Amino acid sequence: MQHFIIGRGLVWQPDQVTDPGMIELFDDLADRVRNPMLAYLGTPEDRGDWGDDTPTEEDLLAERRLLGAVILASIYIIDECIDDIQTVGSAVVDPDGDLDPEMYADTFVWDNFPPRFRASYDPEFYAKVLVSAVKVSHDLANPNSERPACVAEEIIVNAICKYAYDLMDNAGLEHDVVLEDLILDDTDFELLFSDDMDGVEDDPAMQRSLGTWLPPVEGWFTPFNPDRVVHPYAETSTTTPRVHDLYHLLASDELKAMSRKPDVVDTPTPITGLQPISEVVRLARQTSTADPETWVADDSDPERNYEALVQISQIAESGWLTWEPHESADIVRSDAVIHLVPHRHYPVGTDQPWAKIAMTSGVIMHIPLSAIASYRPDPTIYERWNSMWSSLER
């Protein structure tokens, strides 16, 4: 383990620091956190909705020292990643292409990134994590920066928070700040650590229905949106297929309001765009059997077919939707939905019929009818959903 010169000639040796020495480092480093998401900690500045009680002098001192621990943790992680690069560079890959667990064990990536993806953690991945750790550390010191820019950065920031808590504990200091609540947009990335969610990263429609975005490993270094900046060495382009959900087109409150106006979305002008969005949907429609209880999309007579959907959607609030969930999907699937309301026109983009659909998670989606094969009402879905949520509220 290397020694670090950290301002004013102080030397940090992680395995040899006494409590007073560590506290002195915290005090020395605290001012280096300038990220506005955290920089107000340790100061009496207005905290808005965060924190109901006015912090005491002791609280402010603990917060300030926690900021110092954050910087110290980020430095430690950078050094750990540098050591890991050397370790990985000397690792020998098995003939079958598997990584040697004994060689990779105790590295930062092995300990802090989701275990079920370890087969993808090659030397290039380690290098990207190192560069991202440096970039995240810079963001903590940058007064013009805000939150992490990608999934990998979120995981690194989460690790920095945990390391900082450990440093505070080792110094015998208490605090009541949850850093993750302040610096992270959310903790959806934690689902990647769950074996029960295996495969969710390959199912963008499921992610959308859960109100989250969890790309496969290749997308962990892809910016969340155009306003977030990932280090160019690590940045990757999005590889996640687009979900068949038009809601992303509503980029303003004005457009969102238009999607709720009947004189916009339900005007009697002719319907266009009921043709199947893909060969998969076309074949699914052909093999579906229409009956009084099931609507099957049919573009041969769009007006009549649309009216049939309106009628059948009024039988029950909930039902089973068979649809192609995203681009390049090789199958259709049937999902339980708790609400479906069809509309004739979408207020932005290509003019097409669509349905406002509430998934069982409560997420609202705007699915084009071109992506739907069939719909079958089923009132028991809403009844079970309502019963479940009612029991949770008790």
N, C-alpha and C positions, 0 to 999 in steps of 0.2 A: 504493500500500500504506500502510495506517495505521500509526502508532506505538502501542505499548501501554505503559501504566503498569502495572508488575507488581510491586507491593509495594516498600516501602522506597525509593520514588522511582526505581527502575530503569526505564529505557526500552529496549524491545526494538525495534530496526529490523532486520527479517529480512535485508535485503541489506547491512547495515553492521556486523554484530556481529563483533567479534574473538573469537578462541578463548577468551582469558581471560574476556572479558565473558560469553560464552555459558555457560562453566562456572560462573561466579558466579550466573547465572540458574538453572541446574540446581540448585545448592546451595540457593538461596533458595526454589525452588518445590517441592522434593522432599516436604516435609511436607504438602503439599496433597493428596497421594494418600492417601486414607483407606479406599478400597475394600478389604475384607478379602482379596480375591483377589490383590492386589498389595502391600498396605501393609506386609507383613512383609519385603519386599525391602529390603536395606540394614541389616537388623537381625540379630542372632544368634539370633532366635527359632527354635524347633523347626520344621522344614520338613516333617515327616512323611515321605512317600514321595518328595518332590521334592528331588532333589539328594543324591547319595551321600556327597560329600565336604564336610567342614566348610569354609565359605567363609573366606578370608583377609580381613585388614583391607582389602587392595586390592580384593578382590571386593566387599565390602560397600560400599565407597565408589563403585565403578562402578555397582552396583545402585541406590544412592541417587541418583546423578546420572541414571541412566536414568529413574527416577521423575520427576525434574524435567523431563527431556526429554519425557516423556509429557504432562505438564500444558502445557508450552510448545507441543507439537504440537497439542493439543486447542484451545488458544487461537488458534493460527494457522489451523486449519481453520474455526473459527467465523468469524473475520474474512474468510477466503476465501469462505465461504458468503454472508456479508453482501454482499460485492462482487458475487458471482454473481447475487444477487437483483436488484441494480441493472442488471447486464448483461442478464439475461433479461427484465427489465421493459421494456427499450428494444428488444428484438429484434423483428424483423418476420417474421411467418410467411409462407412462400411461398403463392401462390394454391392450390397443391395440398395445403396443410396441413403440408408438411414443415418441419422446423426447419433454420435456416441453420447448417451446421457451422462456418463461420468465426466466427459470433457466439458459439456455444456452446463452441467449442474452448478448452481450457485452464481450463474451470471445474472445480470440485471434482467435481461429479456426472459430468461428461463423462470425467474422468480416472480416477475411482475406482469408478464403478458399471458393471455389465456392459454392454459396448458393444452387444450385439445387441438391447438393449431401449431404445435411445436415442430411438426414435420416441415412447416413452411419457413421456419426461422433459420435461414441460411446466412452466410457472411454478408451478403448484400443487405438483408433485413437488419442485421446488427449495425451495419454502417449507417443505415437510414435512422435507426433509433438513436445512435450517437449524435448525429447532426440535429435531429429533432430535439434531443435533450438540451443541446447548446442553444437552439432557437427558443425553446420554452424558458430557459434561464434568462435569456435576453428579454423575453416578453415580460417576465416578472419585474425587470428593472426599467422597462420602457413605459413612460407616462402616457404614451399614445396607443398602447396596446390594450387588449381586453382579455377575451377568453380564448381557450385553445382552438386551433383552426381545423383539426381533423381528429379522427378516432385515436390514432397513435399518440397524439399530443395529449388528449384527455387521459389516456392510460398513464402517461409519464407524469402529468400533473397530479393525478391521483396518488401515484407512488411518492412524489415529492411531499404531498400532504402527510402521508403515513410516516415517511422518514422524519419529517419535522416533529410530529407527535412523539415519536420515539426519542428524538433528541431532547425534547422538553422533559419527558419522563426521566431520562438518564440524568438530567440536570436537577431533578427534584422540583420542577416547576409545574404548576397547575394552570389550566386555562379552560374556558368554556366556549371557544370559537370552533365552529365547524367550517373549516376552510373550503371544503368541497361545495358547500351551499353558496359560497360567494364567487368562486372562480370558474366553476363548471356550469355549462348550460343545463346539463342533466347527467344522470348516471346510467343511461341506457346501455353504455358499453359493458356494464356489469353482466348483462345477459350473455355476453360472449364467454364468460367464465362458467356458465351453467351448463352441465351436461344435458339437462332437460330441454334446453333450447338448441340442441344440436341441429344444424341445418337451417336455422332462421336466417343466417347470413346469405343464404342462396335463395331466399323466398321474399323478394321485395314487396309482394302483395301482403303477405302476413305482417311484415314490418309496418307497412302503411296502415293496416287495420289495427295494429297495436299503437300507432302514433309514434313510431320510432324509425331510426335509420341505422342499420348495422350492416355495412358492406362486407364482402369476403376480405380475406387478408390483403389482396391486391388493392383494395380501396381504403385501407386504413390511413393512407397518406394523401388521400384526396380531400381538398378543401370542402368544408360543409356548404359554403356558398361563395359567390364571387367576392364578398367583402372580407373573407378570411384568407390569410396568406400562409402557406406552408413553405418551408425552405426549399428552394429549387432543386437541391440535390436529392431530396426525399420525395418531392411532389409526384403524384401519379394522376393520370386522367381517370375520370369515372368509368367504371366497368359494369356498374349495376344497371340491368335493364329497366326501362321506365315502366312503372305501373300504369295500367289503363285507368287512370284517374285524372279527370280534367281539372280538378280543384287547383292544381299548381298554376294554372293559367290565370287565376284570379289574383293578380299581383297588387291590387289596391283595394281599399275599403269600398270604393265606388263600384268596382267590378263585382265584389262580393255582394253588395246590395242589389246590383242588377240581376244576379242569379236568383234573387228571391222575389222579383217582380213578375207577376203573371202576364202583364202586357208586353214583357220582353221574352220570357221563356216559353209562353204558351200561346203566342199569336197564331191565328189559323192559317198562316202561310204554309205552303206545302212542305212536307217532311222530306229531307234528303239525308243520306248517310246511314241508312239501315243495313247496307251491305256488310257482310262479315269482314272483320278487320284482318283476318288471316285464314289460311287454309285449315288450320286447326278448328277455328270457330265454324267454318263452313261445314266441315265433316261432322262436327258435333250437332249442328242443327239438323243435318240430314238424318242422323241416327236417333234423334230425339222424337218421342211420340207425343203429339199434341192430343190432349183430351180436355174435357170440361174443367179439370182441376190443374192443368199445366199449360202455360203459355210458351210457345216456341217461336223464336224470332224468324221472320220470313220477309225478305226484301222484295218479293214479287208483287206485293200490294202493301206498301208502307203505311198508308193511312188506315186501312182496315186492321192491319196487324198492330199498329200502335194503339188504336182504340180498344183492341182486345186486351192489351196489357193494362190499360187504364181500368178496364172492368175487373180483371182478375186481381189487380192489386188492391181493390177495395173489399175483397172477400175477407182478408185478414191483414193485420199490420205487419206481420212477419212471414218469413218463408225461406225457401231454398233457392239460391241463385247459382246457376251453372254458367261459368264464364271463364275466359282466358285472363289470368291475373296480370300478366305483364308481357312485354315484347319478347319475342323468341321463345316463349313457353311452348313446350311440346305436347301439352295436354290442357284440357279444361278441367276445372274442379268445381265442386258444389260447396258453397259456404252458407251457413245460417246467417240470416240478416234479420234485424228487428224492425226495419222500416224500409219501404220502397215507394217512392213517388216518381212517376215518369213525367218528363217534360219534353216539349217538341223541339226547342232550339236552345243552343248554348250561347250565352251573351258575348263570348270572345272566342277567337280562333275559328276553326272550321265549323260551319253551320251543321248541326247534327242533333238527333234526339238523344236524350240521356236520362239517367235516373239518379235522383238523390237517394243515397242508400246509407242507412245507419248499420254499422257492423255491430256484432255482439260486444265488442270492446267499448262501444260508444263513439268511435271515430266515424265522422261523416265523410263519405266518398261520393264523387260525381262520376259515375261510370257510363261511358258511351254505350248505347244499345248495340253498336257494331261489335262490341267485345262480348256480348251476352248471347248464350245459346238458348237458355230457357229459364223460366221462373215458376215455382210451384208454391202457392200460399200454404202456410202451416201455422195456425194460431198458437200451437203449443210452444213454439220457440219463444215468442214474446212472453208467454205465461211463465215459462221456466226462468227466463232472463229477469223478469220483474220480481219473481219470488226470490231469486238469488240476491239481487241488489237490495231488496227490502230487508232480508235477513241480515245483511252486512251493516245496514244502517241502525239496527236495533242496539 
